Amino acid sequence: MNLKKPIDVLIAESAESGEGTLKRTLSSTSLVALGIGAIIGAGLFSLTGIAAADHAGPAVTLSFVLAAVGCAFAGLCYAEFASMIPVAGSAYTYSYATMGEFMAWVIGWDLVLEYALGAATVGVSWSGYFNKLLHEFGLEMPLYLTKSFAEVDGGGINLPAVVIVSLLSLMLIRGTKESASLNNILVIVKVAVVIIFIALGWKFINPANHTPYIPENTGVKGEFGISGIAAGAALVFFAFIGFDAVSTAAQEAKNPQKGMPIGILGSLVVCTILYVLFAHVMTGLVPYTVFKGDASPAATAFKVTGYSWLQMGLIIAILAGYTSVILVMLMGQSRVFYTMSKDGLLPKFFSTIHSKFRTPFKTNIFFMLFVSIFAGFVPVTDLGHMVSIGTLFAFSLVCIGVMLLRKTDPDRPRPFKTPLVPFVPIMGIIVCVYLMSSLPLEAWIRLAIWMGLGIAIYFLYGKKNSVLRNSGNTVKPVDPPKPEL
């Protein structure tokens, strides 16, 4: 039997407090910053160049618009769930309440692709800009310490990527409030540099670099033309998972009923505008073909402005931006596994809370090692495709969940309601599935292998140890918790 977790139980769990629970420290402002911290990163500073050079050309701006449309539909669905079920776990928790335990496991396992490999992807991009910064000082690290053996001949391990992932994992162990404070500072820095890039670079745009705006398709699906725009959108889509990461922190929000919709939708709107403007300027400064194989295209494009005095500042700010993305992704992943462990689907190891810091420190350590392996040895493009397909799959299930819950529990209080149901969730599903179809076959094969492994673990461990299944699915109704002011 595929059991569903009663929403009353979820709400009761979110109201718990004490030594073994997460601490509510995040304001609405911190939640918006958390979203911006996750959204503005590799998708803007690195993958924009890859998407332009390999898929969309100057029309990469349209790729961002297409990705944002899909995110807007999914984001409205996320906002409804996050306000009515303010519990850590994001799409995993929502699926448990609407589609049952098995689908909850599937989405929880899928979120590893979204968050953990998302952190690894950005870690690799962080390393590229870090090496460029060292070059500005006349320093060079050997190839075998900056590139993986799977990426180039003579490569070994991407050591800078491993180091930054490890340092931020240790920071998360210290506490959510401290991590959020660091994130707020990093967000201010990187938003400032994005605005400076747009403002100073705009007058150096060469219209010839935008002609043709949509390059003609080469005859291969995904290489320019309309299909190239879709392929570019699928590649950069994972950069929009910031609002999803906001939902993982629901149990640490001071007033989740109000703060979650603001954090999710506010960060999405701000970042979409900045993404489109940034990509327009970047592809206007130099021909998009220049970005082929370039791990730091934003810095490459900015050189033509002549503002050499800003070059180093730009790189430093981009590194700060990447740092906040990795921080939020690692935090999101640890909260998903924390929740799955509390439900008995994973060993208790993952829900152990530090007695002093009140953080799931063992989960942080586990993912420090797991993410470091991928960041150190897997090329960024392969990681990006895996993250994108995992994200799109998660978004599709959340859209389905909203429609199901409207049917099965229509009277449930919803502090935020997704408008135009079922139109909005159906459109979210259509856009997500369309973008998934634009990803290469290898991404689908990896997703199938990963999900096959996850399903095996569920039947061998999770199903037998499920707290809900072993409790007989009994629940005592409770009043919704009052938000902490």
N, C-alpha and C positions, 0 to 999 in steps of 0.2 A: 504494500500500500504506500502511495506517495503522499506522506503527511505534509500539511501546511502548518506553519507556525502561527498561532493566533496573534493578531495585532495587539491585543490586550497584554499578552506576555511580553512582546517587544517594548511596548510603552512602559510597562512595569520595570523592565530591565534598564531602560534609559533613565528611570528615576532613582535607581540605586546609587548610593554614595558610600564612601568609606575607603579603607585601605586597599581593597582588592578591585577597585573600579577606576575608570579614567576620570581625570579632573576637568571640570568645566571652567575654562579660562579664556575662550575665544569670543570676541565681540563681533558685531556685523562687519565693522571695518577690517578686522583681522581676517575674516572669512573672504571678503572681496580681495584683499591682498594675497591671501592663500591661493585663490583662483588665478589671479594675475601672475603670481609667482610660478604656477605650474604651466600656464598657457604661453607666456612669452619666454621662449627658450630656443631649443634646437630647431623647431619648426620655422622660426623666423631667421635666426642667425646662420644656420647651416643648411637645413633641408630645403629652404627657399631656393638656394642656388642649385641644388641637385634636381629639384622639381622643374626648375626653369631650363636647365641644360639638357636634361634627359627626356622631358615630357611636354612642357607647356610653353616654353619660351617666355616672352613678356606677359603672356596671358596667364602666368602663374597667379596674378591678382585675381583672375576669375576662378582659379582653383581654390583660392582661399574663400571666395564668396560662396562657392558651391559647398565647401566643407562647413562653412559657418551656417548655411541654411540647414544642413543636416543636424548640426549641433544645436541650433535654435529649437527645432522640433523636439529633439531628445532632451534638451535642457529644460524645457517647459514640463516635460514628464518627470524629470529628476526633481524639479522644484516641488511638485505636488507630493511625491513620495517623501522627500527629505523633511518637509514641514509636518507631515502627519505621522511619520515613523522616524523620529530623530534619534536613530541608533547608529553606532559605528558599523561599517560593513558595506555601505553603498548598495550597488546593484545586487549583491549577494543577499542582503537582508530583505530587499524588496521582493526578490524572486522567491524567497522562503515563504513570504506571506501570501503570495499570489499564485505561484505555479508549483509550489511544493518543494520538498527536501532535495530530490534528485536534481531538478533544474537549478536550485540554489547552489548545489555543489558544482554543477557545470559552470555556472557564471562565476562562482568564487575562484575556481581553478583557472578560468579564462582571465580573471583579473590579474593573475600573476604575469601574463603576457603584457597586460596593459600597464601596470605600475612598475613591477620589478624590471622588466626589459625596457620600459620607458626610461627608468633611471639609468640603466646601462647605456642606452642610446645617447642620452644627453652627456653621460660621463665621457663617452668617446669624443663627442663634439667639444666638450670642455677641454679635453686633452689637446685637440687640434689648435684651439686658440691659445692655450697655455704655451705650447711650443712656439707659436708665432710671437708671443710676448717675450720669451727667452731670446728669440732671434733679434728682437728690437734692442736687446742689451748685448748682442754679440755672442750669445751663448747657444750651444746646440747640444741636445741630448742624442745619444746614439740611436740609430734606427731600431735596433732590437729592443729598446726600452720605450719606444713611442708608437710602434705599430705592431699589430698582431701578426703572427706567422701566416694566418689565413687571409691577411689583407695584402701583403707585399712580400716579395722574395727578400730574405734577410731580416724579416721582422721576427719578433719574439713575443713580447707582452706589452700591452699599453699601460705602462706603470702609472702615469699621471691619473688616468681614469680610475685605476684601482685605489689610489691614494685618496682622491676626493670622495669617492663612495664610502670609504672606510671612515674618514674624518666626520662626514655628515651623519653616518649611522651612530657614531659615538655621541654626536651632538644631540640626536634624537633621544638617546637613552637618558640624557640629562633632564629632559622635560619638554612638554609641548609649548608651554608659555615662553620658555627661553628660545625654543626653535622658531616660534611665531615672531618673536621680537627681532631675531636675526633676519627672518624672511621679510618683514616689513621694511627693514633698512635696504636690503638687496633689491626689493621691488621698486623703491623710490629711485635707486641708482639706475636700474636698467630702463625704467620708463623714461627717465630724464634723457638717457643716451639715445633711445629710440626717437624721441621728439627732436633732439638735436640733429640726429642723422637725417631725419625728414626735412627739417627746416633749412639746414645748410646745404644738403644735397639737391634740393628741389631745383635751384637755379642752375645747376650743372647738368641737368637732364638733357641728353642729346636725342631729339625726336627720331633720328635715324635708328637708334637702338631699339625703338618700339615699332619698327616697320620691317616686316608685317607684325601686327600685334599678336595674331594667331598664326604661327608658322604652318605651312602646308604639311599634312600628314605624309610620312615617309613610305606609307604602304604597310607599315607594321602597327598593329593596335597599340595605343598608348604612347606612340612616338609622334607627338605634336597633333595639330588639328583638334577636333572636339574630343576625341578619345584621349588625347594627351592631357587636356584640361582635367578630365575625370581621373586619369592616372595620377596627375599631380595632386589633385584633391585627396585621393586615397593615401598618398605618401605623407602629406603634411597633416592629415586629419588627426593623428595622435597628439599633435601639439595643442589641440583644443581640449584635452582631457582635464584641464584645470578645474572646470566646474564639477566634474565627476570626483576629483580629489577633494573638493570642498565637502561633498556629501559624506565622505568617509569620516570626517571630523564632527559629524552631527552630535555625537555623544559628548563632545568636549566644547560645544557652543553654549554660551550663557543663556541665550534665548533662541533656540533652534527654530521655533515656529515662525519667527520673523526673520532671523538672520540667514537661514539657509536659502530661501528664494532670492534674497538680496545678494548673497555671496555668489550663487550660481549664475543668475542672469546678469548681474552687474558686471562681473568679471568677463563674461562672454561678450557683452556689447563693447566694452572698452577695448578689449584685445582685438576684436575683429576689425574695428576701425584702424587701429595702429598697424595691424598686419597688412591690410590692403595698401595703405599709404607707403609703408616701408618697402614692400615688394615692388611697387610702382617706381619708387626712386632708385632702388638697387638695380633693377633691370634697365633703367634709363641712363645710369651712369656709365655702364660698359656693356658691350654685346653679351647676351646671355650665354653664348658659347664659351666665354672665358671661365665660367663657373664649373666646367666639366672637371670632375675629380677634385675640386677645391673644397677642403674641409672648413675654410673660414672665408666664405665669399663676401660677407658684409665688409670685412676689413679690406679685401681686395678692391671692391667697388669704391670704397671711400677714398682710396689713394688718389683718384683722379680729381678730387675737389681741391687739392693743394693744401688742405688744412693738415699738414704733417704734424703740427703740434697737438692735434687732437687724436692722431692715430693710436698712440699708446693708451690714451684715456678711453678710447672706444673699445679697445681690446680688453682692458681691465673691467670696464662696465659690462661687457658681454660675459666675461668670466663670472662676474657677480650674478648676472642674470641666470646663467646656467646653474650656478650653485643653488639658487633658490628653487629651480625646477627639480633638481635631484633631491633636495630636501623634502619637497612636498610629495614627490613620487614614492620615496622611501617611507614616509609617514603613512601615506594612503595604503600601501601594501601591508605594512605591519598591522594596521587597524582591521583590514579584511581578515587576515589570518587569526588575529586576536578573537574576532567575533566567531569565526568558524570553529576555533578551538573551544570557546565557551559553549558552543552548541554540541560539542562532542565529536564533530566530524573530523577534527584533527587532534593530535595528542595535546595533553594539558600543558606541555612545554611551551606552546605558542601563546597561551593566555596567562602565563605567569607574570604578575605585576611586581615591579621593583618596590620594596617597602618604603624607600625614601622618595624616589622620583615619580612614583605612580605611573610608570610607562611599561609597555610590554617589552622589556629589555632583551629577553631571550630571542624573541622574534626579530628584533632589530639586529642582533648579532648574527642570526641565521641568514637574514637577507643581505647583511654586509658581505658575507662570504659568497652567497649565491649570485648576487648582482656583480660582485667584483670579478667572478669567473667570466661572465658574459662580457663585461666592459673590457676586460683584459685581452680576450681572445677572439671576439666575433666582430666582423666589419659592421660599420654604422648603417649601411643601406639594408643589409639583411635584418638587422635589429629593427629598423624603422618599419619594414613591411610586417614583421611579426607583431609589433605593437599596434599598428594600424588595424590589422584584421581582428585582433583581440578586442580593441576598443569598439569597433563597429558592431561586433557581435554583442557586446555588452549593452550598447545603446539600443539595439533592436529589441533585446529582451525586456529592457525597462519600458519601452514604448508599448510592448504587448502587455506587460504587467499593469499599466495604468488602465487599459481597456478592461482587463479581466476584473480588477478590483472595483471598477465602476459598476460592473454587473453583479458581482458577488457580495459587495458591501457598500451599497449606494448611500446609506445613511451615515457612514463614518464621517466625523468632522474633518474637514480639509481646510486648514488655515490658508493654503494657496491651492487654487484649482486650475488645472491645465485647461485653457480655453479650447473651444471647438473640437471636443472629443466626439467621434473618433477620428475626425479629419487630421488633427495635429499628430497623434501617435502613428496613424497609418502612413502619413507623409514621411515621418521620421524613419519608419521601417523601410519604405521604398528607397529613400536616399541612401540609407546605410547599406542596404543590399546592393544597390547600384554601384556604390563605391567599392564594396568588397569584390564585386565582379571585375573591377578594374585592376585589382592586384594580381601579381604574377602567380602562376600555378604553384611555384615553390612555397609561397606563403600559405596556400590552402593545404598543401601536403604537411607542412610543419604544424599547422593548426590541428589537423586530423590526428597526427602522431601525439601531440601534446594532450589533446582531449581524450584520446584513447588511454593514455597513461593515467590521466586523472580519474576516468571512469573506473579503471581497474582498482585504484586506491580506494575509491568510494565503496565499492562492493567488498573489498578485502578488509577495510578498517572502518570507514565512516558510518556505513549503514549499521554495523554491529554496535557501535559506540554512541550512536545518536542519543542525545539527552531527551529530545522530544519523543523519539520512538520508544525509548525505555521507560518514559514516564507515563505512558498510556494516553498521551495527548489530552491530559486534563488541565483545565485552566479556570482560574477564578477571576471574574471580571474585576477590574480596578479602574479608578478614576484617572484620567490623564494627568501627568505631573504638571505642576505649575512651573513656569520658566523662572530660572534664577536671575534676579535683577542685578 
